[in-house]
Amino acid sequence: MGLLTDKRTSEVSDWMKYDSKLSVLLDDTHADLLGKSRLAQEILESELLELLIVHFQQSPSAARSHLRKIVVGPELRRWHAFKTLELFYSDLAAVAVNAAHAEQAKKFVLLGDQAKRHLLATGIGYVNNPLPAPDVPSLQSVESPGISRVLRARIAFVSAAGELSGASELFVLDVSDSHSFLIGPVKLLPGASGWNLYIGAEESHLKLANGSPLSDNETITVTADLPQANSPAAPEFGQEAQLFWLADKAIWR
């Protein structure tokens, strides 16, 4: 799980889980679903800010600071996914004047309200020392003999306590035509003591490419023979919530 402010509260796989015909509609309509996701993110952040101020009686400045500490758990992920789908179908209904799309929008409004109520009932999770997700690192292609292969990759920050941040956006490394990639150095954000690289042939099967966390001035060279067969699989990215805003107090998990 990452942070709310990592801006990846839910993703395509989440949306498809709740609406299996989504891919067909996207092909037919060319709708901007990612744009709806960004708008849903803005709406959720505004609503959460209001909740912290009104429901949890925080000052506006404290609430804005605390927004950066919120961890994306299952309830928050569902809320964002339903809001994204609500906006998507509302747009389709308005453009095509389609009653079926309007009904879908209403369905996701109700599901979104349920997810929001469940989030309040179970608590808004957060951490005291948030570790933001990194950006995609700098990449430099260099000549290197070897086999041709296309790899998928992400990086993540590591804290001194061993906590892992949310992952960067996925990036592709085409180690073909006798080329390898030099990755880094990576500027560490506050709270990070190092960074890890995770690579693999498929996004769902990434493995750790480095031994110990790399420092801000270190680089790593990716060749087609990485990752090693015995490399550990990528763990669940992101920090676990340590505290929860529940009613008028924070509770330990």
C-alpha positions in Angstrom: 0.0 0.0 0.0 1.3 3.5 -0.9 0.3 6.9 0.4 -2.7 8.8 -0.7 -0.5 11.6 -2.1 1.4 9.1 -4.3 -1.6 9.6 -6.7 -2.1 5.9 -7.5 -5.0 5.2 -5.1 -6.5 2.6 -7.5 -5.5 1.3 -10.9 -6.8 -0.3 -14.1 -6.8 -3.8 -12.5 -9.0 -2.5 -9.7 -11.5 -0.9 -12.1 -11.6 -4.1 -14.2 -12.4 -6.1 -11.1 -15.6 -4.1 -10.6 -16.6 -3.7 -14.2 -15.4 -6.5 -16.5 -16.8 -4.8 -19.7 -14.7 -1.7 -19.2 -12.1 -2.7 -21.7 -14.8 -3.0 -24.5 -16.3 0.4 -23.6 -12.8 2.0 -23.7 -12.1 0.6 -27.2 -15.5 1.7 -28.4 -15.7 5.2 -26.8 -12.0 6.2 -26.5 -13.0 7.8 -23.2 -10.3 9.2 -20.9 -10.5 6.9 -18.0 -7.1 8.0 -16.6 -8.4 11.6 -16.6 -11.4 10.5 -14.6 -9.0 8.7 -12.1 -7.1 12.0 -11.7 -10.4 13.9 -11.1 -11.5 11.2 -8.6 -8.2 11.6 -6.8 -8.8 15.4 -6.4 -12.3 14.8 -5.2 -11.2 12.2 -2.6 -8.4 14.4 -1.3 -10.9 17.3 -0.9 -13.5 15.1 0.9 -10.8 13.6 3.2 -9.5 17.1 4.0 -13.1 18.1 4.9 -13.5 14.9 7.0 -10.3 15.7 9.0 -11.4 19.3 9.6 -15.1 18.7 10.3 -15.4 15.1 11.6 -12.0 14.8 13.4 -11.9 18.5 14.4 -8.4 19.2 13.1 -7.3 22.7 12.1 -7.0 23.3 8.3 -3.2 23.5 8.4 -3.0 20.3 10.5 -5.4 18.5 8.2 -3.4 19.5 5.1 -0.2 18.1 6.7 -2.0 14.9 7.8 -3.3 14.3 4.3 0.3 13.5 3.3 0.4 10.8 6.0 -2.7 8.8 4.9 -2.1 5.2 3.7 -4.1 3.7 1.0 -5.9 0.6 2.4 -8.6 -1.6 0.8 -11.5 0.7 1.8 -9.8 3.8 0.4 -8.8 2.0 -2.8 -12.4 0.8 -3.3 -13.8 4.4 -2.8 -11.4 5.8 -5.4 -12.2 3.0 -7.9 -15.9 3.5 -7.5 -15.6 7.3 -7.8 -13.5 6.8 -11.0 -16.2 4.5 -12.5 -19.0 6.9 -11.4 -17.3 9.8 -13.3 -16.6 7.6 -16.3 -20.2 6.4 -16.7 -21.6 9.8 -15.9 -19.6 11.2 -18.8 -20.8 8.4 -21.1 -24.4 8.9 -20.1 -24.2 12.7 -20.8 -22.5 12.3 -24.2 -24.5 9.4 -25.5 -27.8 10.0 -23.6 -27.7 6.4 -22.6 -30.0 5.2 -19.8 -27.8 2.0 -19.2 -24.7 4.2 -18.6 -26.7 6.5 -16.3 -27.8 3.4 -14.2 -24.2 2.3 -14.0 -23.2 5.7 -12.7 -25.9 5.6 -10.1 -24.7 2.1 -9.0 -21.2 3.4 -8.5 -22.4 6.4 -6.6 -24.1 4.0 -4.1 -21.0 1.7 -3.9 -18.8 4.8 -3.4 -21.0 6.0 -0.5 -20.8 2.5 1.1 -17.0 2.4 0.7 -16.7 5.9 2.3 -18.9 4.9 5.2 -16.9 1.7 5.7 -13.7 3.7 5.7 -15.1 6.0 8.5 -16.3 3.0 10.5 -13.0 1.1 10.3 -10.7 4.2 10.5 -8.5 6.3 8.2 -5.1 4.7 8.4 -1.9 6.8 8.5 1.8 6.8 9.4 3.7 9.3 11.4 6.7 9.2 9.1 5.4 9.0 5.5 7.7 7.7 2.8 6.6 9.0 -0.7 6.9 6.9 -3.8 9.9 7.9 -6.1 9.7 9.1 -9.6 10.9 7.0 -12.5 14.8 7.1 -12.3 17.2 8.4 -14.8 18.0 5.8 -17.5 21.1 5.6 -19.7 21.5 3.1 -22.4 25.0 1.6 -22.8 26.5 -1.0 -25.1 26.8 -4.4 -23.6 27.1 -7.8 -25.2 24.4 -10.4 -24.3 21.0 -11.8 -25.2 18.0 -9.6 -26.1 15.2 -9.2 -23.6 12.5 -6.7 -22.6 12.2 -6.1 -18.9 9.7 -4.3 -16.7 10.9 -2.4 -13.7 10.0 -0.2 -10.7 12.0 1.4 -7.9 11.1 2.0 -4.3 12.6 3.9 -1.4 13.7 2.1 1.8 13.7 3.8 5.2 16.3 3.2 7.9 13.8 1.0 9.6 13.4 -1.2 6.5 10.0 0.2 5.5 9.3 0.2 1.7 7.7 3.1 0.0 5.0 2.8 -2.7 6.6 1.9 -6.1 7.5 4.2 -8.9 5.5 4.1 -12.1 6.4 1.0 -14.2 9.1 1.6 -16.8 10.4 -0.6 -19.6 14.0 -1.6 -20.3 14.7 -2.9 -23.8 18.0 -4.7 -23.3 18.3 -5.7 -26.9 20.8 -5.0 -29.7 23.7 -5.5 -27.3 22.5 -2.7 -24.9 22.1 -2.6 -21.2 20.8 0.2 -18.9 22.6 2.3 -16.3 20.0 3.3 -13.7 20.5 6.1 -11.2 21.6 7.9 -9.2 18.3 8.5 -7.5 17.6 11.5 -5.3 16.4 10.3 -1.9 13.3 12.0 -0.5 13.1 12.8 3.3 12.6 9.6 5.3 14.5 7.4 2.7 17.9 6.0 3.4 18.2 4.1 0.2 16.4 2.6 -2.9 15.8 -0.8 -4.5 15.3 -1.8 -8.1 12.7 -4.5 -9.0 12.7 -6.0 -12.5 11.2 -8.9 -14.4 9.8 -10.0 -17.7 6.3 -9.4 -16.5 4.9 -6.6 -14.3 3.3 -9.2 -11.9 6.6 -11.1 -11.4 9.2 -8.5 -10.4 12.2 -9.5 -8.4 14.8 -7.5 -6.4 17.8 -6.6 -8.6 20.2 -5.3 -6.0 21.6 -6.9 -2.8 21.4 -4.2 -0.2 19.6 -0.8 -0.7 21.5 1.6 -2.9 22.5 5.1 -1.8 21.6 8.3 -3.5 24.9 8.4 -5.4 25.0 4.8 -6.5 23.9 3.4 -9.9 23.0 -0.1 -11.0 23.6 -1.7 -14.5 20.7 -3.8 -15.8 21.6 -6.5 -18.3 19.4 -9.3 -19.9 20.6 -11.9 -17.3 18.9 -10.0 -14.4 17.2 -10.7 -12.1 19.0 -13.8 -10.8 16.8 -16.9 -10.4 17.2 -16.9 -6.6 16.4 -13.2 -6.2 13.6 -12.5 -3.8 10.2 -11.5 -5.3 9.0 -7.9 -4.9 7.1 -7.6 -1.7 3.8 -5.6 -1.2 4.9 -2.0 -1.9 4.1 0.8 0.5 3.9 1.3 4.3 1.3 -0.3 6.5 -0.9 2.0 8.5 0.3 2.3 12.1 -2.5 4.5 13.5 -6.1 5.2 12.6 -8.4 8.2 12.9 -11.5 6.6 14.3 -14.3 8.9 15.7 -12.4 11.5 17.7 -9.2 9.7 18.4 -6.3 7.8 16.9 -5.9 4.1 17.9 -3.0 1.8 17.5 -3.5 -1.2 15.2 
